[in-house]
Amino acid sequence: MPYADLHVHTTRSDGQLELEAVPAAARDAGVDVVALTDHDRLQPFDDPAIEREGVTLVHGIELRVELADATAATDRHGDDTQRVDLLGYGVEPTDELASLVEDVQENRRERGRAIVDCVEDRLGVDLGVTVHEGFGRPHVARAIAAHPDVEYDYRDAFDGLIGDGDPCYVPREIPSFDRGRRVLADACSIVSLAHPLRYNDPERALARAAALDAVELQYPYGRDVDLRPVERTIEREGLLATGGSDAHDDQLGLAGLAADEYRRLGLADP
C-alpha cells in the first residue's frame, strides 16, 4: 500500500466518504497521508495540512480548466478545446481562489439542474435528487441506477445519457488553463496535472505541464497504459511526480506515493 494517497474525494463533491470518516478509511488502507481533492471546492479548514486521528490530511483541490489552441484538431464537440484537471496541494485559500470556486459552484448547480431536468423528461421519472454545492454527474448517475423504473446502471448512464456528447450532457463553464494555473499557484504549494492519460489528447495535455510543478504519475487507469510519455515529461521538464487513487468511495490506497516520494514534494506537515 502507498504511504500517501494524494487524490481523494469526499461528500463535499462527488465522493461517498464524509470528511470525518477519511482517517478511518486511510488507516484501513494502511495510508498515512491523504490529500482531499474535491472538485472545485475548498475544505472547511484553512491550513495546508492538518492531523486527524494519526492521519495527515492535506488540503487539496481538483480544478477543471480549459486548454485552447487555435492550431489544435477539433474535439468531438467541434471546437478546438480540451478540458483537463489540475490538482492543487497545500492550499492556503486566497480571495481570488475563493471567488473562482464560488463562480464554478454556481455554474455547477445550474448545470446540475439542467441535466436532472433533461434526464427526468427523457425517462419520464422523478429522480428525487437535490442539487447542492459540489453536485456533479456522478450524483445523477447514482440516482438513475437506483431508480426502480429505470434500466440504466451507473455506467450506462454515463455511456448513453449524461456522458460527453450524450442527449442530456450539459457543458460547464470553466476557467482557462492559464487563469486556473495562476490562481492555484498563488494559493497552493504544488500544482499538478491530474491523470494525463485519461484525456483524448494526452500529448497536448502533457505539453502544458511545463507550466506546472508536477504531473500525476501513479493513477489506477483500470486498463494497461504506457507511462513512458508521462515519465519523459517529468524528466524533461524537471517536474515532481504525484499519485493517488481518485477515490470516490471508501477504498483508499489503490495508487499513491511511497514515503520518500511524498517527502520529495515538500508539503507542509500539520
C-alpha positions, 0 to 999 in steps of 0.5 A: 500500500502507498504511504500517501494517497494524494487524490481523494474525494469526499461528500463535499463533491462527488465522493461517498466518504464524509470528511470525518470518516477519511482517517478511518478509511486511510488507516484501513488502507494502511495510508498515512497521508491523504490529500482531499481533492474535491472538485472545485471546492475548498475544505472547511479548514484553512491550513495546508495540512492538518492531523486527524486521528494519526492521519495527515490530511492535506488540503487539496483541490481538483480544478477543471480548466480549459486548454485552447489552441487555435492550431489544435484538431477539433474535439468531438464537440467541434471546437478546438478545446480540451478540458483537463484537471489540475490538482492543487496541494497545500492550499492556503485559500486566497480571495481570488481562489475563493471567488473562482470556486464560488463562480464554478459552484454556481455554474455547477448547480445550474448545470446540475439542474439542467441535466436532472431536468433533461434526464427526468423528461427523457425517462419520464421519472422523478429522480428525487435528487437535490442539487447542492454545492459540489453536485456533479454527474456522478450524483445523477448517475447514482440516482438513475441506477437506483431508480426502480423504473429505470434500466440504466446502471451507473455506467450506462448512464454515463455511456448513453445519457449524461456522458460527453456528447450524450442527449442530456450532457450539459457543458460547464463553464470553466476557467482557462488553463492559464487563469486556473494555473495562476490562481492555484499557484498563488494559493497552493504549494504544488500544482499538478496535472491530474491523470494525463492519460485519461484525456483524448489528447494526452500529448497536448495535455502533457505539453502544458505541464511545463507550466506546472510543478508536477504531473500525476504519475501513479493513477489506477487507469483500470486498463494497461497504459504506457507511462513512458510519455508521462515519465519523459515529461517529468524528466524533461521538464524537471517536474515532481511526480504525484499519485493517488487513487481518485477515490470516490468511495471508501477504498483508499490506497489503490495508487499513491506515493511511497514515503520518500516520494511524498517527502520529495514534494515538500508539503507542509506537515500539520 
